Amino acid sequence: MIDVEAGIVSALERGMIGLDAVKHLVLCRIERRPPRLDMIVYPYLPKAYVAATSAGDYMALLSGGRSWRGHEQDATAFLPANHLKSLRLPTFLREHDKVAKQCAAEGIDHSRYLLRLAELELIDSERRMVDGEMAD
């Protein structure tokens, strides 16, 4: 498993991510030989461009505006209310827009945006559980 993780990290560092690239790098690591990932020999290997997503990008999706790639996005395709209802995440449904705006204003990335929503959902869930116990 360590060899696989190292192969993935090496592929990302080289800007090449794909099954063939990772497989080659893992085998080279196991066999203790230098990797030969020449883009002339392997032109089909996809080039990876990895960047952190900001909460502002999510806001563009939620508002129905353009995403950071310039494509039209429909907010319902990103965060459908019926999915949140079926997953029983009422706080996500109620608070996602407000929290996204706060995170965008503060420059917070997507991971912390989701963490904030999850924390709010947990607090609200515990409150609902206590309220239910008190009603009994």
N, C-alpha and C positions, 0 to 999 in steps of 0.2 A: 504494500500500500504506500510505503514511503517513496518507492521508485515512481509510482504513478503520480503522486502529488508533485514530486520533483520534475517529472516530465511536463505536467501542466504548467507549473511555474516557469519552466524554461521556455515553453512555447509562448506563453504570454510575454515574457521578457523579449523574445525575438519578434513579437508582433504577428505570430502565426499560430492560429488555434484551429484545430480540426483533428479528427480521429487519426488521420495518417501522420500528421506532425507529432502528435502526442505519442502515438505508438512507436514511431521512429526514435523519439527522444528517450522513451522508457527502455526500449531495447538497447540503445547505445549505452545507457546508464548501467543496465544489467550486465552487458557484455564488456563494459569498460573500454569503449572505443569512442572516438570523437564523432559527434553528429555531423551529417552532411545534408543540411536542409538548404539546398541551392534552389532559388526560385526559378532558375532556368530549367533545371531538371524536374522540379515539381511546380509548374505554373498554376496548377489547379488548387493549391493550398490557399485557403482564404486568409486574407490579411485582417488582423483583429485591431480594432480601434476601441479601447475601453476608456470610459470616462464616468465620473460620478454623476448621478442624476440629481438635480436640485429640486426642491419643493416647488420652485417657480415653474419648472417643466410640468409638474403635476397640475399646477394651477392652470396652465395653458390648456391641458387636456380637459380639466373639469369645466372650464369656462366655454368650451367648444371652439376655442381659438386654434391658432397654429401651434404645433409642437415645435420643439427645437430643431427638428429636421425639416420643418417647413411643410409638412403634410397636414391636411385638414383632419381633425380628430373629432369624434362625437363623444361627448362626455358619457353618454349612456353605454358606449362600448368599453369605457375604461372602468367605471365603477357603478355597475348596474344595481339599482335599488333592490330588485327582486333577488339577486344573489345574496346581498347583505341580509335581507329578510330571511331567506331560506337558511342561511348560516347562523341566524339568530344573533346578529351583531347590530342591535339598534343604536348603540352609541356611535359606531362607525358611520352609520347612515345619517344620524343627526348631526354629528360634529365634523365630518371629514372636510367640508368646505371651509369652515371657520379655522380649523387647525392648519389646513393647507395655506390659507392666507397668512396666518401668523408665522408659519415656517418660512414662507417665501419672503416675508418682510424681514425676518431674522437671518436669512441666508442659510437655513438648516437643510441638510440633504435628505434624500428620500428615506434612508434608514431611520433617522431620528424622527421624521414625520410619522412613519409607521409605528415607531416605538411610542410616541405620544398618544396616537390613537389607541394602541393596544393597552396602554396604561389607563386611559380614560374608560375603555370598555371593561377592564378588570375592576376598577373602582366602582363603576356603575353596576356591574354584575353582583359584586359583593353587597352593595347597598340594597339591590333588589332582593337578594337572598335573605338579608337581615330583616327587611320589611315584610317578607313572606313569612318568616319565622315568628315575627311579632304579631302578625295577623292571626296565626293559629292559636 
